[in-house]
């Protein structure tokens, strides 16, 4: 993923989500898009219950 394009792509994605879901807060949508990017980049580990 090209890191230079990521903020602009993320902003566009946030704007689309916010238009479709006005009940969601900006911060929630921003964190959601960041989390999805981390999953796509394989930067997460599964959580295991003990």
DRENTORKOL-3810 file (N, C-alpha, C; in nm, 4 decimals):
REM DRENTORKOL-3810
@n.u->0.0850; n.v->-0.1180; n.w->0.0000; ca.u->0.0000; ca.v->0.0000; ca.w->0.0000; c.u->0.0892; c.v->0.1238; c.w->0.0000
@n.u->0.0603; n.v->0.2189; n.w->-0.0872; ca.u->0.1394; ca.v->0.3414; ca.w->-0.0987; c.u->0.1053; c.v->0.4343; c.w->0.0172
@n.u->0.2022; n.v->0.4578; n.w->0.1052; ca.u->0.1785; ca.v->0.5359; ca.w->0.2261; c.u->0.1488; c.v->0.6824; c.w->0.1954
@n.u->0.1971; n.v->0.7358; n.w->0.0809; ca.u->0.1705; ca.v->0.8753; ca.w->0.0455; c.u->0.0238; c.v->0.8973; c.w->0.0105
@n.u->-0.0410; n.v->0.7975; n.w->-0.0454; ca.u->-0.1805; ca.v->0.8112; ca.w->-0.0855; c.u->-0.2762; c.v->0.7786; c.w->0.0278
@n.u->-0.2300; n.v->0.7085; n.w->0.1283; ca.u->-0.3181; ca.v->0.6578; ca.w->0.2329; c.u->-0.4017; c.v->0.7666; c.w->0.3011
@n.u->-0.3445; n.v->0.8793; n.w->0.3454; ca.u->-0.4286; ca.v->0.9802; ca.w->0.4129; c.u->-0.5411; c.v->1.0337; c.w->0.3242
@n.u->-0.5139; n.v->1.0586; n.w->0.1968; ca.u->-0.6176; ca.v->1.1085; ca.w->0.1063; c.u->-0.7230; c.v->1.0024; c.w->0.0808
@n.u->-0.6805; n.v->0.8781; n.w->0.0612; ca.u->-0.7756; ca.v->0.7698; ca.w->0.0399; c.u->-0.8585; c.v->0.7479; c.w->0.1662
@n.u->-0.7928; n.v->0.7557; n.w->0.2813; ca.u->-0.8635; ca.v->0.7385; ca.w->0.4078; c.u->-0.9670; c.v->0.8497; c.w->0.4253
@n.u->-0.9303; n.v->0.9737; n.w->0.3949; ca.u->-1.0238; ca.v->1.0863; ca.w->0.4080; c.u->-1.1450; c.v->1.0675; c.w->0.3173
@n.u->-1.1224; n.v->1.0214; n.w->0.1963; ca.u->-1.2333; ca.v->0.9989; ca.w->0.1033; c.u->-1.3227; c.v->0.8866; c.w->0.1543
@n.u->-1.2631; n.v->0.7824; n.w->0.2072; ca.u->-1.3400; ca.v->0.6705; ca.w->0.2600; c.u->-1.4224; c.v->0.7157; c.w->0.3815
@n.u->-1.3602; n.v->0.7941; n.w->0.4695; ca.u->-1.4310; ca.v->0.8454; ca.w->0.5874; c.u->-1.5494; c.v->0.9310; c.w->0.5427
@n.u->-1.5285; n.v->1.0160; n.w->0.4449; ca.u->-1.6362; ca.v->1.1032; ca.w->0.3972; c.u->-1.7529; c.v->1.0218; c.w->0.3426
@n.u->-1.7241; n.v->0.9173; n.w->0.2648; ca.u->-1.8313; ca.v->0.8327; ca.w->0.2111; c.u->-1.9076; c.v->0.7623; c.w->0.3227
@n.u->-1.8348; n.v->0.7086; n.w->0.4190; ca.u->-1.8997; ca.v->0.6386; ca.w->0.5301; c.u->-1.9851; c.v->0.7349; c.w->0.6109
@n.u->-1.9337; n.v->0.8550; n.w->0.6365; ca.u->-2.0076; ca.v->0.9542; ca.w->0.7140; c.u->-2.1369; c.v->0.9962; c.w->0.6419
@n.u->-2.1316; n.v->1.0079; n.w->0.5096; ca.u->-2.2514; ca.v->1.0445; ca.w->0.4336; c.u->-2.3562; c.v->0.9341; c.w->0.4427
@n.u->-2.3116; n.v->0.8089; n.w->0.4368; ca.u->-2.4042; ca.v->0.6963; ca.w->0.4421; c.u->-2.4513; c.v->0.6649; c.w->0.5838
@n.u->-2.3761; n.v->0.7079; n.w->0.6849; ca.u->-2.4054; ca.v->0.6757; ca.w->0.8245; c.u->-2.3889; c.v->0.7983; c.w->0.9135
@n.u->-2.4751; n.v->0.8965; n.w->0.9007; ca.u->-2.4581; ca.v->1.0213; ca.w->0.9769; c.u->-2.4688; c.v->1.0030; c.w->1.1283
@n.u->-2.5208; n.v->0.8899; n.w->1.1729; ca.u->-2.5331; ca.v->0.8673; ca.w->1.3168; c.u->-2.3985; c.v->0.8294; c.w->1.3809
@n.u->-2.3005; n.v->0.7923; n.w->1.3002; ca.u->-2.1699; ca.v->0.7553; ca.w->1.3535; c.u->-2.0841; c.v->0.8798; c.w->1.3728
@n.u->-2.0020; n.v->0.8781; n.w->1.4758; ca.u->-1.9137; ca.v->0.9925; ca.w->1.4990; c.u->-1.7942; c.v->0.9857; c.w->1.4039
@n.u->-1.7390; n.v->1.1022; n.w->1.3766; ca.u->-1.6204; ca.v->1.1086; ca.w->1.2903; c.u->-1.5071; c.v->1.0244; c.w->1.3478
@n.u->-1.4832; n.v->1.0357; n.w->1.4776; ca.u->-1.3720; ca.v->0.9643; ca.w->1.5402; c.u->-1.3906; c.v->0.8135; c.w->1.5297
@n.u->-1.5133; n.v->0.7653; n.w->1.5462; ca.u->-1.5405; ca.v->0.6222; ca.w->1.5328; c.u->-1.5066; c.v->0.5751; c.w->1.3921
@n.u->-1.5524; n.v->0.6493; n.w->1.2926; ca.u->-1.5278; ca.v->0.6110; ca.w->1.1531; c.u->-1.3790; c.v->0.6185; c.w->1.1215
@n.u->-1.3108; n.v->0.7196; n.w->1.1733; ca.u->-1.1665; ca.v->0.7330; ca.w->1.1490; c.u->-1.0913; c.v->0.6136; c.w->1.2070
@n.u->-1.1226; n.v->0.5777; n.w->1.3310; ca.u->-1.0557; ca.v->0.4636; ca.w->1.3936; c.u->-1.0900; c.v->0.3331; c.w->1.3224
@n.u->-1.2123; n.v->0.3209; n.w->1.2756; ca.u->-1.2537; ca.v->0.2018; ca.w->1.2019; c.u->-1.1729; c.v->0.1860; c.w->1.0737
@n.u->-1.1558; n.v->0.2945; n.w->0.9986; ca.u->-1.0808; ca.v->0.2842; ca.w->0.8738; c.u->-0.9337; c.v->0.2520; c.w->0.9007
@n.u->-0.8782; n.v->0.3068; n.w->1.0065; ca.u->-0.7396; ca.v->0.2754; ca.w->1.0426; c.u->-0.7280; c.v->0.1274; c.w->1.0782
@n.u->-0.8233; n.v->0.0779; n.w->1.1568; ca.u->-0.8207; ca.v->-0.0636; ca.w->1.1957; c.u->-0.8327; c.v->-0.1547; c.w->1.0735
@n.u->-0.9196; n.v->-0.1195; n.w->0.9805; ca.u->-0.9341; ca.v->-0.2013; ca.w->0.8598; c.u->-0.8057; c.v->-0.2021; c.w->0.7773
@n.u->-0.7381; n.v->-0.0878; n.w->0.7689; ca.u->-0.6106; ca.v->-0.0816; ca.w->0.6975; c.u->-0.5055; c.v->-0.1691; c.w->0.7651
@n.u->-0.5060; n.v->-0.1715; n.w->0.8970; ca.u->-0.4110; ca.v->-0.2554; ca.w->0.9699; c.u->-0.4383; c.v->-0.4037; c.w->0.9458
@n.u->-0.5644; n.v->-0.4415; n.w->0.9397; ca.u->-0.5992; ca.v->-0.5810; ca.w->0.9107; c.u->-0.5526; c.v->-0.6173; c.w->0.7694
@n.u->-0.5804; n.v->-0.5302; n.w->0.6729; ca.u->-0.5400; ca.v->-0.5552; ca.w->0.5342; c.u->-0.3884; c.v->-0.5653; c.w->0.5208
@n.u->-0.3144; n.v->-0.4904; n.w->0.6020; ca.u->-0.1683; ca.v->-0.4903; ca.w->0.5962; c.u->-0.1079; c.v->-0.6010; c.w->0.6838
@n.u->-0.1943; n.v->-0.6842; n.w->0.7418; ca.u->-0.1522; ca.v->-0.7957; ca.w->0.8271; c.u->-0.0681; c.v->-0.7473; c.w->0.9459
@n.u->-0.1128; n.v->-0.6387; n.w->1.0071; ca.u->-0.0436; ca.v->-0.5811; ca.w->1.1225; c.u->-0.1158; c.v->-0.6103; c.w->1.2534
@n.u->-0.2002; n.v->-0.7109; n.w->1.2534; ca.u->-0.2752; ca.v->-0.7455; ca.w->1.3748; c.u->-0.2526; c.v->-0.8911; c.w->1.4106
@n.u->-0.2738; n.v->-0.9200; n.w->1.5367; ca.u->-0.2627; ca.v->-1.0566; ca.w->1.5845; c.u->-0.3980; c.v->-1.0978; c.w->1.6415
@n.u->-0.4335; n.v->-1.2243; n.w->1.6270; ca.u->-0.5616; ca.v->-1.2686; ca.w->1.6846; c.u->-0.5596; c.v->-1.2599; c.w->1.8357
@n.u->-0.6725; n.v->-1.2251; n.w->1.8914; ca.u->-0.6863; ca.v->-1.2203; ca.w->2.0366; c.u->-0.7310; c.v->-1.3587; c.w->2.0833
@n.u->-0.6608; n.v->-1.4113; n.w->2.1808; ca.u->-0.6942; ca.v->-1.5435; ca.w->2.2293; c.u->-0.7421; c.v->-1.5350; c.w->2.3741
@n.u->-0.8586; n.v->-1.5910; n.w->2.3979; ca.u->-0.9123; ca.v->-1.5962; ca.w->2.5328; c.u->-0.8405; c.v->-1.7050; c.w->2.6108
@n.u->-0.8186; n.v->-1.6794; n.w->2.7355; ca.u->-0.7504; ca.v->-1.7793; ca.w->2.8185; c.u->-0.8502; c.v->-1.8717; c.w->2.8839
END
